[in-house]
Amino acid sequence: MKAGHRQQLLVVATVAVVALLASDRLIYTPLKNLWQARAKEVKELRGQIRRGSATIKSERVIYGQWEQMRTNTLPNNQSTALEKISKAFHDWAEESGASLNGVTPQWKSDSDEYKTVVCRVDASGTLWMLSRFIYDIEKDPMGLKLESVDFSSRDNTGQQMTLALQVSGLVLTSQEQ
């Protein structure tokens, strides 16, 4: 082989290798990365569609649960709501045998769509009575939430206990369903 012919062959081979390298860096790798990113996005979108379809299929159940929660909130009238809360606390105290020492309500207007009534409840009795009182509050479907619970003993043996609760109730002000 002649030296000139060998140089041409080396130049052609070098150009071919540089062209392959350039096409790999400029065409193949970006297209591969774009394809992988698109495949990942399609997978995420399919997952969202699956979750959305499941949500649509369970629409009746979700609306049923929402309606149940909505009907268990307190009425949108302060005096009616306070009367309902007061009656419930007295019923729970009577059922558990605890002595209800006081219920102090305070209204908070958190937004245009709902308000909360925060009640401080003081009760006394045995540990069993007070735990039953708390159980009755928790099992009731009324829209109340125990925020804090504080037990303390009134005697050295721990037979007479006092209970201080902070309970919040939900009032939906919007009539939207």
C-alpha atoms as an extended CHARMM CRD file, in Angstrom:
* protein
*
       177  EXT
         1         1  MET       CA              0.0000000000        0.0000000000        0.0000000000  PROA      1               0.0000000000
         2         2  LYS       CA              1.2660000000        3.4270000000       -0.8380000000  PROA      2               0.0000000000
         3         3  ALA       CA              1.8530000000        6.0760000000        1.7790000000  PROA      3               0.0000000000
         4         4  GLY       CA             -0.6190000000        8.5090000000        0.1380000000  PROA      4               0.0000000000
         5         5  HSD       CA             -3.3000000000        5.8340000000       -0.0780000000  PROA      5               0.0000000000
         6         6  ARG       CA             -2.7040000000        4.8950000000        3.5890000000  PROA      6               0.0000000000
         7         7  GLN       CA             -3.0090000000        8.5440000000        4.6370000000  PROA      7               0.0000000000
         8         8  GLN       CA             -6.2980000000        8.8560000000        2.7750000000  PROA      8               0.0000000000
         9         9  LEU       CA             -7.5580000000        5.6870000000        4.4280000000  PROA      9               0.0000000000
        10        10  LEU       CA             -6.5230000000        6.9980000000        7.8700000000  PROA      10              0.0000000000
        11        11  VAL       CA             -8.1640000000       10.3680000000        7.1750000000  PROA      11              0.0000000000
        12        12  VAL       CA            -11.3750000000        8.6490000000        6.0390000000  PROA      12              0.0000000000
        13        13  ALA       CA            -11.3060000000        6.3410000000        9.0840000000  PROA      13              0.0000000000
        14        14  THR       CA            -10.6580000000        9.3140000000       11.4120000000  PROA      14              0.0000000000
        15        15  VAL       CA            -13.4830000000       11.3180000000        9.8410000000  PROA      15              0.0000000000
        16        16  ALA       CA            -15.7890000000        8.2930000000       10.1330000000  PROA      16              0.0000000000
        17        17  VAL       CA            -14.8880000000        7.8060000000       13.8130000000  PROA      17              0.0000000000
        18        18  VAL       CA            -15.3400000000       11.5400000000       14.5460000000  PROA      18              0.0000000000
        19        19  ALA       CA            -18.6720000000       11.4960000000       12.6580000000  PROA      19              0.0000000000
        20        20  LEU       CA            -19.8420000000        8.4630000000       14.6800000000  PROA      20              0.0000000000
        21        21  LEU       CA            -18.7370000000       10.1050000000       17.9260000000  PROA      21              0.0000000000
        22        22  ALA       CA            -20.4400000000       13.3890000000       16.9780000000  PROA      22              0.0000000000
        23        23  SER       CA            -23.6350000000       11.6100000000       15.9460000000  PROA      23              0.0000000000
        24        24  ASP       CA            -23.5930000000        9.6860000000       19.2440000000  PROA      24              0.0000000000
        25        25  ARG       CA            -23.1180000000       12.8710000000       21.2920000000  PROA      25              0.0000000000
        26        26  LEU       CA            -25.3930000000       15.1380000000       19.2390000000  PROA      26              0.0000000000
        27        27  ILE       CA            -28.1350000000       12.8080000000       17.9860000000  PROA      27              0.0000000000
        28        28  TYR       CA            -28.3400000000        9.3580000000       19.6180000000  PROA      28              0.0000000000
        29        29  THR       CA            -27.7440000000       10.2690000000       23.2990000000  PROA      29              0.0000000000
        30        30  PRO       CA            -30.1680000000       13.2640000000       23.3630000000  PROA      30              0.0000000000
        31        31  LEU       CA            -32.8370000000       11.2120000000       21.5590000000  PROA      31              0.0000000000
        32        32  LYS       CA            -32.3270000000        8.2840000000       23.9470000000  PROA      32              0.0000000000
        33        33  ASN       CA            -32.6190000000       10.6050000000       26.9800000000  PROA      33              0.0000000000
        34        34  LEU       CA            -35.7210000000       12.2440000000       25.4870000000  PROA      34              0.0000000000
        35        35  TRP       CA            -37.2870000000        8.8180000000       24.8500000000  PROA      35              0.0000000000
        36        36  GLN       CA            -36.5750000000        7.6590000000       28.4050000000  PROA      36              0.0000000000
        37        37  ALA       CA            -37.9840000000       10.8720000000       29.8910000000  PROA      37              0.0000000000
        38        38  ARG       CA            -41.0950000000       10.5400000000       27.7630000000  PROA      38              0.0000000000
        39        39  ALA       CA            -41.4990000000        6.8710000000       28.7600000000  PROA      39              0.0000000000
        40        40  LYS       CA            -41.2400000000        7.8730000000       32.4370000000  PROA      40              0.0000000000
        41        41  GLU       CA            -43.8230000000       10.6300000000       31.9490000000  PROA      41              0.0000000000
        42        42  VAL       CA            -46.1910000000        8.2210000000       30.1680000000  PROA      42              0.0000000000
        43        43  LYS       CA            -45.8310000000        5.7620000000       33.0730000000  PROA      43              0.0000000000
        44        44  GLU       CA            -46.6520000000        8.5130000000       35.6020000000  PROA      44              0.0000000000
        45        45  LEU       CA            -49.6470000000        9.6630000000       33.5460000000  PROA      45              0.0000000000
        46        46  ARG       CA            -50.9640000000        6.0920000000       33.3190000000  PROA      46              0.0000000000
        47        47  GLY       CA            -50.6920000000        5.8590000000       37.1080000000  PROA      47              0.0000000000
        48        48  GLN       CA            -52.6390000000        9.1060000000       37.4810000000  PROA      48              0.0000000000
        49        49  ILE       CA            -55.2960000000        7.8140000000       35.0980000000  PROA      49              0.0000000000
        50        50  ARG       CA            -55.5600000000        4.5870000000       37.1200000000  PROA      50              0.0000000000
        51        51  ARG       CA            -55.9540000000        6.5300000000       40.3700000000  PROA      51              0.0000000000
        52        52  GLY       CA            -58.4600000000        8.9070000000       38.7670000000  PROA      52              0.0000000000
        53        53  SER       CA            -60.5050000000        6.0070000000       37.4150000000  PROA      53              0.0000000000
        54        54  ALA       CA            -60.5350000000        4.3930000000       40.8590000000  PROA      54              0.0000000000
        55        55  THR       CA            -61.7020000000        7.6990000000       42.3680000000  PROA      55              0.0000000000
        56        56  ILE       CA            -64.4660000000        8.0020000000       39.7830000000  PROA      56              0.0000000000
        57        57  LYS       CA            -65.5820000000        4.4180000000       40.4690000000  PROA      57              0.0000000000
        58        58  SER       CA            -65.7670000000        5.1250000000       44.2130000000  PROA      58              0.0000000000
        59        59  GLU       CA            -67.6630000000        8.3980000000       43.7190000000  PROA      59              0.0000000000
        60        60  ARG       CA            -70.8320000000        7.1630000000       45.4650000000  PROA      60              0.0000000000
        61        61  VAL       CA            -68.8880000000        5.9500000000       48.4810000000  PROA      61              0.0000000000
        62        62  ILE       CA            -66.9560000000        9.2280000000       48.7410000000  PROA      62              0.0000000000
        63        63  TYR       CA            -70.1110000000       11.3410000000       48.4180000000  PROA      63              0.0000000000
        64        64  GLY       CA            -71.8390000000        9.1090000000       50.9840000000  PROA      64              0.0000000000
        65        65  GLN       CA            -68.9920000000        9.5870000000       53.4460000000  PROA      65              0.0000000000
        66        66  TRP       CA            -68.9520000000       13.3390000000       52.7930000000  PROA      66              0.0000000000
        67        67  GLU       CA            -72.7130000000       13.5620000000       53.3250000000  PROA      67              0.0000000000
        68        68  GLN       CA            -72.4040000000       11.6200000000       56.5800000000  PROA      68              0.0000000000
        69        69  MET       CA            -69.6220000000       13.9530000000       57.7660000000  PROA      69              0.0000000000
        70        70  ARG       CA            -71.6210000000       17.0050000000       56.6690000000  PROA      70              0.0000000000
        71        71  THR       CA            -74.7280000000       15.8960000000       58.5550000000  PROA      71              0.0000000000
        72        72  ASN       CA            -72.6990000000       15.2160000000       61.7180000000  PROA      72              0.0000000000
        73        73  THR       CA            -71.3400000000       18.7520000000       61.9310000000  PROA      73              0.0000000000
        74        74  LEU       CA            -72.8600000000       21.2520000000       64.2990000000  PROA      74              0.0000000000
        75        75  PRO       CA            -75.7210000000       23.4930000000       63.1100000000  PROA      75              0.0000000000
        76        76  ASN       CA            -74.8490000000       26.8900000000       61.6430000000  PROA      76              0.0000000000
        77        77  ASN       CA            -76.6820000000       28.6900000000       64.4590000000  PROA      77              0.0000000000
        78        78  GLN       CA            -74.6360000000       29.5030000000       67.5590000000  PROA      78              0.0000000000
        79        79  SER       CA            -77.3770000000       29.0040000000       70.1250000000  PROA      79              0.0000000000
        80        80  THR       CA            -78.5860000000       25.7470000000       68.5270000000  PROA      80              0.0000000000
        81        81  ALA       CA            -75.0230000000       24.4450000000       68.2620000000  PROA      81              0.0000000000
        82        82  LEU       CA            -74.2530000000       25.3180000000       71.9010000000  PROA      82              0.0000000000
        83        83  GLU       CA            -77.5050000000       23.6960000000       73.0270000000  PROA      83              0.0000000000
        84        84  LYS       CA            -76.6520000000       20.5310000000       71.0910000000  PROA      84              0.0000000000
        85        85  ILE       CA            -73.1260000000       20.4080000000       72.5500000000  PROA      85              0.0000000000
        86        86  SER       CA            -74.3370000000       21.0880000000       76.0830000000  PROA      86              0.0000000000
        87        87  LYS       CA            -77.0130000000       18.3760000000       75.8640000000  PROA      87              0.0000000000
        88        88  ALA       CA            -74.4730000000       15.8940000000       74.4590000000  PROA      88              0.0000000000
        89        89  PHE       CA            -71.9600000000       16.5760000000       77.2620000000  PROA      89              0.0000000000
        90        90  HSD       CA            -74.6620000000       16.1920000000       79.9100000000  PROA      90              0.0000000000
        91        91  ASP       CA            -75.8650000000       12.9200000000       78.3270000000  PROA      91              0.0000000000
        92        92  TRP       CA            -72.3070000000       11.5550000000       78.1920000000  PROA      92              0.0000000000
        93        93  ALA       CA            -71.6720000000       12.5660000000       81.8050000000  PROA      93              0.0000000000
        94        94  GLU       CA            -74.9150000000       10.9350000000       82.9150000000  PROA      94              0.0000000000
        95        95  GLU       CA            -74.1620000000        7.7550000000       80.9660000000  PROA      95              0.0000000000
        96        96  SER       CA            -70.6430000000        7.4570000000       82.3790000000  PROA      96              0.0000000000
        97        97  GLY       CA            -71.4980000000        8.5360000000       85.9190000000  PROA      97              0.0000000000
        98        98  ALA       CA            -68.9940000000       11.4180000000       85.8220000000  PROA      98              0.0000000000
        99        99  SER       CA            -69.8180000000       14.8020000000       87.3400000000  PROA      99              0.0000000000
       100       100  LEU       CA            -69.7880000000       17.5740000000       84.7720000000  PROA      100             0.0000000000
       101       101  ASN       CA            -68.3350000000       20.6690000000       86.4600000000  PROA      101             0.0000000000
       102       102  GLY       CA            -68.4280000000       23.0750000000       83.5150000000  PROA      102             0.0000000000
       103       103  VAL       CA            -68.4620000000       23.5910000000       79.7690000000  PROA      103             0.0000000000
       104       104  THR       CA            -66.9660000000       26.8340000000       78.4670000000  PROA      104             0.0000000000
       105       105  PRO       CA            -67.4460000000       27.4060000000       74.7240000000  PROA      105             0.0000000000
       106       106  GLN       CA            -65.5260000000       29.8440000000       72.5570000000  PROA      106             0.0000000000
       107       107  TRP       CA            -66.2720000000       30.4970000000       68.8730000000  PROA      107             0.0000000000
       108       108  LYS       CA            -63.5730000000       30.8400000000       66.2350000000  PROA      108             0.0000000000
       109       109  SER       CA            -64.3020000000       31.9750000000       62.7080000000  PROA      109             0.0000000000
       110       110  ASP       CA            -61.5140000000       30.2760000000       60.7940000000  PROA      110             0.0000000000
       111       111  SER       CA            -62.7000000000       30.9720000000       57.2380000000  PROA      111             0.0000000000
       112       112  ASP       CA            -65.8070000000       31.8350000000       55.2300000000  PROA      112             0.0000000000
       113       113  GLU       CA            -66.5990000000       28.1360000000       54.7590000000  PROA      113             0.0000000000
       114       114  TYR       CA            -66.4420000000       26.9100000000       58.3420000000  PROA      114             0.0000000000
       115       115  LYS       CA            -66.2570000000       27.9240000000       61.9960000000  PROA      115             0.0000000000
       116       116  THR       CA            -65.1760000000       26.0000000000       65.0380000000  PROA      116             0.0000000000
       117       117  VAL       CA            -66.4180000000       26.0580000000       68.5780000000  PROA      117             0.0000000000
       118       118  VAL       CA            -63.7380000000       25.2160000000       71.1290000000  PROA      118             0.0000000000
       119       119  CYS       CA            -65.0630000000       24.0030000000       74.4750000000  PROA      119             0.0000000000
       120       120  ARG       CA            -63.2010000000       23.5980000000       77.7160000000  PROA      120             0.0000000000
       121       121  VAL       CA            -64.8610000000       20.8060000000       79.6640000000  PROA      121             0.0000000000
       122       122  ASP       CA            -64.1960000000       20.0700000000       83.3400000000  PROA      122             0.0000000000
       123       123  ALA       CA            -65.4380000000       16.8170000000       84.8630000000  PROA      123             0.0000000000
       124       124  SER       CA            -64.6790000000       14.6910000000       87.9120000000  PROA      124             0.0000000000
       125       125  GLY       CA            -65.1390000000       11.0870000000       88.9550000000  PROA      125             0.0000000000
       126       126  THR       CA            -63.2310000000        7.8390000000       89.1090000000  PROA      126             0.0000000000
       127       127  LEU       CA            -60.7590000000        6.8690000000       86.4430000000  PROA      127             0.0000000000
       128       128  TRP       CA            -63.2450000000        4.4090000000       84.9960000000  PROA      128             0.0000000000
       129       129  MET       CA            -66.0170000000        7.0430000000       84.8280000000  PROA      129             0.0000000000
       130       130  LEU       CA            -63.7730000000        9.6090000000       83.1540000000  PROA      130             0.0000000000
       131       131  SER       CA            -62.3750000000        7.1290000000       80.6630000000  PROA      131             0.0000000000
       132       132  ARG       CA            -65.9570000000        6.0880000000       79.7930000000  PROA      132             0.0000000000
       133       133  PHE       CA            -66.8490000000        9.7900000000       79.3960000000  PROA      133             0.0000000000
       134       134  ILE       CA            -63.9930000000       10.2500000000       76.9150000000  PROA      134             0.0000000000
       135       135  TYR       CA            -64.9720000000        7.0350000000       75.1150000000  PROA      135             0.0000000000
       136       136  ASP       CA            -68.5520000000        8.2800000000       74.7200000000  PROA      136             0.0000000000
       137       137  ILE       CA            -67.3110000000       11.5520000000       73.2240000000  PROA      137             0.0000000000
       138       138  GLU       CA            -65.0410000000        9.7300000000       70.7810000000  PROA      138             0.0000000000
       139       139  LYS       CA            -67.5970000000        7.1490000000       69.6100000000  PROA      139             0.0000000000
       140       140  ASP       CA            -70.3530000000        9.6970000000       69.0010000000  PROA      140             0.0000000000
       141       141  PRO       CA            -70.7990000000       10.6390000000       65.3260000000  PROA      141             0.0000000000
       142       142  MET       CA            -71.0590000000       14.3390000000       66.1820000000  PROA      142             0.0000000000
       143       143  GLY       CA            -68.2770000000       16.3760000000       64.5560000000  PROA      143             0.0000000000
       144       144  LEU       CA            -66.1780000000       16.8320000000       67.6950000000  PROA      144             0.0000000000
       145       145  LYS       CA            -62.4490000000       16.4030000000       68.1130000000  PROA      145             0.0000000000
       146       146  LEU       CA            -60.5300000000       15.9970000000       71.3710000000  PROA      146             0.0000000000
       147       147  GLU       CA            -57.7250000000       18.5470000000       71.2680000000  PROA      147             0.0000000000
       148       148  SER       CA            -56.2500000000       17.9420000000       74.7230000000  PROA      148             0.0000000000
       149       149  VAL       CA            -56.8990000000       15.7250000000       77.7440000000  PROA      149             0.0000000000
       150       150  ASP       CA            -55.5850000000       16.4060000000       81.2350000000  PROA      150             0.0000000000
       151       151  PHE       CA            -56.1400000000       14.0360000000       84.1730000000  PROA      151             0.0000000000
       152       152  SER       CA            -55.2600000000       14.9350000000       87.7380000000  PROA      152             0.0000000000
       153       153  SER       CA            -55.8920000000       13.2850000000       91.0890000000  PROA      153             0.0000000000
       154       154  ARG       CA            -57.9170000000       14.9780000000       93.8250000000  PROA      154             0.0000000000
       155       155  ASP       CA            -56.7940000000       12.6400000000       96.6120000000  PROA      155             0.0000000000
       156       156  ASN       CA            -53.6670000000       10.7260000000       97.6180000000  PROA      156             0.0000000000
       157       157  THR       CA            -55.0560000000        7.3410000000       96.5480000000  PROA      157             0.0000000000
       158       158  GLY       CA            -56.0310000000        8.4130000000       93.0480000000  PROA      158             0.0000000000
       159       159  GLN       CA            -59.6580000000        7.3770000000       93.5280000000  PROA      159             0.0000000000
       160       160  GLN       CA            -61.0870000000       10.8130000000       92.7620000000  PROA      160             0.0000000000
       161       161  MET       CA            -59.8430000000       12.3060000000       89.4980000000  PROA      161             0.0000000000
       162       162  THR       CA            -60.5090000000       15.5180000000       87.6410000000  PROA      162             0.0000000000
       163       163  LEU       CA            -60.5370000000       15.7940000000       83.8890000000  PROA      163             0.0000000000
       164       164  ALA       CA            -59.9240000000       18.8790000000       81.7920000000  PROA      164             0.0000000000
       165       165  LEU       CA            -60.7070000000       18.5080000000       78.0910000000  PROA      165             0.0000000000
       166       166  GLN       CA            -60.4050000000       20.8350000000       75.1760000000  PROA      166             0.0000000000
       167       167  VAL       CA            -62.8510000000       19.7820000000       72.4640000000  PROA      167             0.0000000000
       168       168  SER       CA            -63.4360000000       21.4550000000       69.1200000000  PROA      168             0.0000000000
       169       169  GLY       CA            -66.5670000000       21.1410000000       66.9970000000  PROA      169             0.0000000000
       170       170  LEU       CA            -66.9820000000       21.8780000000       63.3070000000  PROA      170             0.0000000000
       171       171  VAL       CA            -69.6590000000       24.1400000000       61.8310000000  PROA      171             0.0000000000
       172       172  LEU       CA            -69.9020000000       24.3130000000       58.0370000000  PROA      172             0.0000000000
       173       173  THR       CA            -71.1160000000       27.7610000000       57.0100000000  PROA      173             0.0000000000
       174       174  SER       CA            -71.2460000000       27.1260000000       53.2570000000  PROA      174             0.0000000000
       175       175  GLN       CA            -74.3120000000       25.3710000000       51.8890000000  PROA      175             0.0000000000
       176       176  GLU       CA            -72.3520000000       23.8940000000       48.9850000000  PROA      176             0.0000000000
       177       177  GLN       CA            -72.4930000000       20.1240000000       48.4510000000  PROA      177             0.0000000000
